[in-house]
Amino acid sequence: MSEKFCSQQKTLNERLEELKMKQHEYKARKPDAPEWFSREYNEKQQGPNSIFWTAPYDVRYPQCKVTRQCFDYYVDYHRCITLLGAKHEPCNFFRDVYSDICPSKWIQLWDKQVEQGIFPARFNR
């Protein structure tokens, strides 16, 4: 197994905080600004460090509702860190996806349930 993995995308929260720090770069452009037509500028905006990242399409969930997908990625993350350890970097992909698609109230509720031992899924298999 290769030791080199692709870098993990930042969560939406991390990207928004970074955007606040670089606010002067993202000011609204005028309609006739040359940046609208600059390929380099637009590719930079869409690169791996861009704020425009979302969870990739998962063929297992073709429907519009993401409730089941949210729950499954939460469980997958906790299974991954239980089986492979918290420092296993590819596990962070699952965390990034559920952080982006799940409502924060659900995540807080599930975290409490995991702490209390009443979460309705097992992480050891």
C-alpha positions as CSV (number, residue, x, y, z in Angstrom):
1,M,0.0,0.0,0.0
2,S,1.3,3.4,-0.9
3,E,2.4,5.7,1.8
4,K,1.6,8.8,-0.3
5,F,-2.0,9.8,-0.4
6,C,-3.6,12.8,-2.1
7,S,-4.0,15.7,0.2
8,Q,-7.3,16.2,1.9
9,Q,-9.6,19.1,1.0
10,K,-10.3,21.6,3.7
11,T,-13.8,21.7,5.2
12,L,-16.2,24.5,4.2
13,N,-15.6,26.1,7.6
14,E,-11.8,26.2,7.1
15,R,-12.2,27.6,3.6
16,L,-14.5,30.3,4.8
17,E,-12.1,31.3,7.5
18,E,-9.3,31.4,5.0
19,L,-11.5,33.6,2.7
20,K,-12.0,36.0,5.5
21,M,-8.2,36.3,5.9
22,K,-7.8,37.0,2.2
23,Q,-10.8,39.2,1.9
24,H,-9.0,41.9,-0.1
25,E,-8.3,39.5,-3.0
26,Y,-12.0,38.5,-3.4
27,K,-13.6,41.9,-3.7
28,A,-16.4,42.2,-6.1
29,R,-15.2,42.7,-9.7
30,K,-16.6,45.3,-12.0
31,P,-18.5,44.0,-15.0
32,D,-15.8,45.1,-17.4
33,A,-12.8,43.9,-15.3
34,P,-10.2,42.0,-17.2
35,E,-10.2,39.2,-14.6
36,W,-13.5,37.9,-16.0
37,F,-11.6,36.9,-19.1
38,S,-8.3,35.8,-17.6
39,R,-7.9,32.0,-17.8
40,E,-5.1,32.0,-15.2
41,Y,-7.2,33.9,-12.7
42,N,-10.2,31.7,-13.1
43,E,-8.2,28.5,-12.9
44,K,-6.6,29.8,-9.7
45,Q,-10.1,30.3,-8.3
46,Q,-11.0,26.7,-9.0
47,G,-7.8,25.1,-7.9
48,P,-7.3,22.7,-4.9
49,N,-7.2,25.5,-2.4
50,S,-10.3,27.1,-3.7
51,I,-13.4,27.8,-1.6
52,F,-15.4,26.1,-4.3
53,W,-15.1,22.5,-3.2
54,T,-18.0,20.1,-2.4
55,A,-18.4,16.5,-1.6
56,P,-17.9,14.3,-4.7
57,Y,-20.9,12.5,-6.3
58,D,-21.5,9.1,-4.8
59,V,-23.3,6.6,-7.0
60,R,-24.7,4.8,-3.9
61,Y,-26.9,7.9,-3.3
62,P,-28.6,8.9,-6.5
63,Q,-31.5,10.7,-4.8
64,C,-31.5,14.4,-3.8
65,K,-31.9,13.8,-0.1
66,V,-28.6,13.4,1.7
67,T,-29.9,12.2,5.0
68,R,-28.6,8.6,4.5
69,Q,-25.4,9.7,2.9
70,C,-24.7,12.1,5.8
71,F,-25.2,9.3,8.4
72,D,-23.2,6.8,6.4
73,Y,-20.2,9.1,6.0
74,Y,-20.3,9.9,9.7
75,V,-20.3,6.2,10.6
76,D,-17.6,5.5,7.9
77,Y,-15.3,8.2,9.5
78,H,-15.7,6.7,13.0
79,R,-15.2,3.2,11.7
80,C,-12.0,4.3,9.9
81,I,-10.5,5.9,12.9
82,T,-11.5,3.0,15.2
83,L,-10.0,0.4,12.9
84,L,-7.0,2.3,11.5
85,G,-6.2,5.0,14.1
86,A,-6.9,8.7,14.4
87,K,-3.7,9.6,12.6
88,H,-4.7,7.7,9.4
89,E,-5.0,10.6,7.0
90,P,-7.4,9.1,4.4
91,C,-10.0,8.9,7.2
92,N,-10.2,12.7,7.0
93,F,-12.0,12.4,3.7
94,F,-15.1,10.9,5.4
95,R,-15.0,13.7,8.0
96,D,-14.7,16.4,5.3
97,V,-17.7,15.0,3.4
98,Y,-20.0,14.6,6.4
99,S,-18.9,18.1,7.7
100,D,-19.9,19.6,4.4
101,I,-23.3,17.8,3.9
102,C,-24.6,17.2,7.4
103,P,-26.3,19.9,9.5
104,S,-24.2,20.8,12.5
105,K,-27.0,20.0,14.9
106,W,-27.0,16.4,13.8
107,I,-23.2,16.2,14.2
108,Q,-23.4,17.6,17.7
109,L,-26.2,15.2,18.6
110,W,-24.3,12.2,17.2
111,D,-21.1,13.2,19.0
112,K,-23.1,13.3,22.3
113,Q,-24.6,9.9,21.5
114,V,-21.2,8.4,20.7
115,E,-19.8,9.8,24.1
116,Q,-22.8,8.3,25.9
117,G,-22.5,5.0,24.1
118,I,-26.1,5.1,22.7
119,F,-25.3,5.8,19.0
120,P,-27.3,3.5,16.8
121,A,-24.3,2.0,14.9
122,R,-21.2,0.1,15.7
123,F,-17.8,1.2,14.7
124,N,-15.8,-1.9,15.3
125,R,-16.6,-3.8,12.1
